[in-house]
Amino acid sequence: MSMLNVDLGDRSYPIHIAEGLLGNADLIRPFIAGQQVMVISNETVAPLYLDALVDSLSGLQVYSHILPDGEEYKNLDVLDGIFDALLRVPCDRQTTMIALGGGVVGDITGFAAACYQRGVPFIQIPTTLLAQVDSSVGGKTAVNHPRGKNMIGAFYQPRCVIADISTLNTLDDRQLSAGLAEVIKYGLIRDLDFFAWLEKNMDRLRQRDPLALAEAIRRSCENKAEVVAEDELEGGVRALLNLGHTFGHAIEAGMGYGNWLHGEAVATGMLMAADLSYRSGWISREAVQRIGKLLQQAGLPVEPPAELDIERYLRLMKVDKKVMDGRIRLVLLKAIGSAFVSDDYDADLLRQTLACRTLI
């Protein structure tokens, strides 16, 4: 088992990565604050893993609330349903909330935990690759608004993260590929050696080789933990973790939440960021092609949706947390393994990128 630490002083917490962790009471119980536990899961994950988790919590008062499955349900109405479930028990201020599922479950559970009685403890048990390598770590919690993704939320750290690699065996191929987008992101923004490792091992990852998956998850979480420890509230370097996300969130919102998976939209968004970096003279055409090839190896889309025109993109991209004084700030590349945040790009070149339908 790999164990990493997110170093945030007295709010530091461990990330456990291995197979067969879901029913390991010794990992979970030290982080349960009181006698009450509320498990939030969804209709896809709960039938697979809820019973094993509940069994590991015997002796506690364990309740559960099951959400519909899909990005389109990460909204205020579904959040209110969680509050209703908490109040119906009723759950007290020592209740520990556990997010059992993918990124949607983790995001909405974390936000509910941040808000309920002004904050109750919560634990992340991510069951998708995307959640294990990205959304479960770092304390970003949120719900979507029809006008923008993740625009209503809070920074609220979990007490621990338990990434059971065994849960990836029930993940469909499309969801696995979506998670690989966030894995590739770490190589692009700060870890060239990891990017090269992914080029050599992508087939093993798609075949669900447990050793390759464990290494990819460990390296991804290690990168994210270092960034979060340096910049918890995204005042500086943490913004680099949003490579491709400004473009990607526009695709998700513009196409309707759930039609493009988050990782799919981010993958295309990262290639769009690479294209703009190339047009700006910061990286070579060969680098763009290298990035596109790896995304294709991961089973990810590399062509933006034809349904979105330039003006629609720009309107959606302006609803982004990195916007300052009305100027869209983007994460761009100086090289593979080196990223930066800037609003100092040529607006005409951005429009060229947005108009391009063949990026590699």
C-alpha positions, 0 to 999 in steps of 0.5 A: 500500500502507498500512503501519501500525505497532504501537508496542511499543518493541523489539517493534514491528511493521508491518501491511501492507495492499494487494492482491497481497501474499501472494507478496511475498518482500521483505515476509516475508523480513526477519522470518524468523529462521532457515532453517526455516519452518513454515506453519500453514494449514487445508484451505480456505485451503491449496489457494488460497494455500499454494503462492504463499507457499511459492514466495516462500520459496524457498531456505528449509526450508519445512514445512507443517501443515494444520488442519481448518477451523472454530472447533470445531477451535481446541482443545488436541487440534489444538494438540498436533498442531501441536507434533507436526508441529514436533517431527517435523521437528524444528524448532529455536528459530529456526524462524519459524511463519507463520499463513496463514488466518483467526482460528482459524489465527492464534490457534492458531498464535500460541499454538503459537509462544508455547509451542514451545521457550518461544517462536519467532517468528511472522508473521500472514498473515490471509486473512479480513476478521475476521482482517485487522481484528482477530485478527491484530493485538495478540498475543492468542493462544488456544484454546477450552475446552468451558467457555469461549472463548479461556480458554487462551492467551497474549499473544504479538506477531507480527513482522509482519502482511501483510493481502492484500486479494485473499484476500477475493475467495475469502471467502464472503458469510457470512464477509465479513459476520462480519468486518464486525462487528469493523469496526463495533465500532471505530466504536462504541467510539471512532470516530464518524466511522468509524461514519458512514463505514460507514453510507455505504459498507456496500454498497460493502464488501459488494460487495467494492470494493477501495478501500472494503475497504482504507479499512475495514481501514486504519481498523480496524487504526489504531484497534486499533494505537493501543489495543494500544500504550496497553494491550498486556496489557488492563489498561485501555482495551484491554478496550473492544475486547471490546464485545459479546464477553461476550454473543457468547462465551456465544452461541458456547459455548452454541450449540456452537462453529462454529454461530454464526460469531464475528462473528455472535455479536459482532454480536448481542452488541454490540446486546445491550450497546446494549440494556442501555445504553439500559435503563440510561439511557446511550444513546437508543432511536434510537441502538440502532436506528441500530446495529441498522440498520447491523448489518442492512446488513452482513448480520449477525444482530440477534436472540439465539438463542431456545435460550439462557435467562437462567440459561444466559447468565449461567453462560456469561458468568461464564466471561469474562476480564473477570470480577472477584470473581465480578462480570460486567464488561461493555463498554457505551456512553455514545454511539455512538463512546464505550464504557466497562467497568463492573460498575455496572449493574442486574442486573435490567436485564441479565436484561431484555436477556437475555430480549429476543428483539427488540432493534430 
